[in-house]
Structure formats: C-alpha cells, structure tokens
Amino acid sequence: MLDDYKLEQPIVYKVLTNSLKINKYSHAYLFELNGYNKGLDFALAFAKILLCPNHYSNNLKCKDCNQCHNIDKNNYIELKIIDSSGQWIKKEQLEELQRDFSTKSILGNKKVYIINNAEKLNSSASNSLLKFLEEPPEGIYAILVTNNMYQLLNTIISRCQVLSFKKNIICNDDSSLKKIAKYISSDEDTYDDFVNINGVKYIDEIVEYILFFEQHDYESIIYKNKDFLQCFDDRKKLALAFELFVLYYKDVLNEILGLKLQYFNDYSDSINKVSEKNSLESISKKIKIIVDLSMNIKYNLNSNLLMDNLIIKLCGV
C-alpha cells in the first residue's frame, strides 16, 4: 500500500498522509510523474487509503482485506480506472464514468476514479472531464496520472492539486547511496531526504572535489571552493561534507590495505586513482586533518577560510 512508496516518493507521500491525518482531501489530484514508472500503482495505493474505512496505509494494520483484494482484481465498484484503449481517451469513457458515479456509494461514502495517461484525453473527453471537475459531487475523488501535464487543459490543471514526483532512483541496499545514508542518518526522515533528494548530488560533489584536489593541490582554492560552498551552503551541510570526506578517505585506506570498500563501492575507479597517489601514512594524516578542522564548523568559522585552510593543510602532507 502507500507506505511501500515512502522511501521512493517521500514528499508526495508526506503531503498525502498529512491530508489523511487531518481528514481533509482535494476533490482532484494530478500526479505529474516526471518519468516515475510506478504512477498507476501509487495512485491505486492512495485510492485504497481513501476508500478504506480506517484509512490504513499498509497491509500489516488490516492484515487481510477483501476490499483491497477486489481493488487489485479491478473488481471494486467504487473505484474506476480509465485508460486509453488506443491512441486517445475518448468522451464515451468519461460519459460512462459519470453514469456509473451518478448514484450514491453502496459500499462506503467515497468513490474514486483514476485516469491513467491523462495526457491522452482527446478534446471532447477533456471537456467532459472539466464539467465533472467544475461541480464535483460529494464523496467523489479524481486522480489524474500523467507524464506530461502540459498536454492537459489549463482549466483542468487549475482544478487539481498538482503533486510532482521524483524520477526513479535505481538504488539497491548495497549501493553507496544507501550505505552512506545509513551511516550519516540519525533518524528515518534524514535517511529519506538523503536517499531521495540530495544524497547523489552531495556524494558526487565530494568525489569530484577530492579527485580535483588530489591532481591539482592548491589550485582547488581557486577553481573548486566556490562551487563546493554553493553546494554545502550552511553549517549543517558543511559538517556533512566533512563527514563524507572522512568516509571517502577511509575507503582509500581500505583500498590500500586490500580490504573491501565500505561506503564508496560505486566509486571504485576514483578510489583506486586516489590510492595510487597516496601512502597509508599520508591518508591517515589527511583523515586526522579533516576531523580536526571539522570541529571548527560549530564555531561559525568563515566557510571560505575553513576550506582554504583545509587545502593548505592537506597539501602539507
């Protein structure tokens, strides 16, 4: 159910579950997928919560539910899924929907319809849908799923709560992203944010910065520090950056010692390049410098001076 998508789509998940907590819903939702390939499954999971009398978000709470089983079999009369049978979604499909939903709900107090690939609504179907959205019957909720919402009428978009999804992040439990997230995260929200929002950007920036420094030494002050501090632009992010520096160089130590990489296993080529330029002693000294300087972050030390000092001290190894 919806909890299955908590890590993949944390922002959309929070928006929808917060609505459930306060028992306040939009009459129409527009899921802008941005290439996310589980849009219909996500919409079905949300529909299950809307239709569930207890608003359960996972199967563990309700154990075994005939209602959910019937939804999975597309055999639940209070839920209708509309998709294109060919190139377009046609007016007749919307008219049939309105006829089916014109009567009061039999099994509960809500009905839900999902329009998958909503960008395929033809002109007549779009106008029929617009009329349905303009005067939504009580207890009827719409979920429009699309990869290109700009092919929809602006008047349809304006009547929906638009939720933008993140693109798929291919990431298994052995990936650098998840290993590092587990190490640096103090709670589930921090983990979710790192894995699904900024983690890849932060890791790539760290790897790029270290590779440049290892090749160009003092030039890093001129050519890298400005961009680096735009990425890690506050004390919390800068503390994270120094933590990632340490993890990276620890994996360089592992490479030199012939041990398995612990965190940056997806970046083995860069780890190998750095290990070839360093000795066990030099890497140990670099880690100590990074740890010592990281203690200054909490004292509001000027970030530019801190990074300049970092490069100067590392170059002295």
ABEGO torsion letter per residue (X at the ends): XAAAAAAABAAAAAAAAAAAAAGBBBABBBBBAGGBAAAAAAAAAAAAAAABAAGBABAAAAGBBAAAAAAAAGABAABBBBBBABABBBAAAAAAAAAAAABBBAABABBBBBBBGAAABBAAAAAAAAAAAABBBBGBBBBBBBABAAABBAAAAAABBBBBBBBBBBBBAABAAAAAAAAABABAAAAAAAAAAAAAAAAAAAAAAAAAAAAAEAAAAAAAAAAAAAABABAAAAAAAAAAAAAAAAAAAAAAAGBBBAAAAAAAAAAAAAAAABBAAAAAAAAAAAAAAAAAAAAGBBAAAAAAAAAAAAAAX
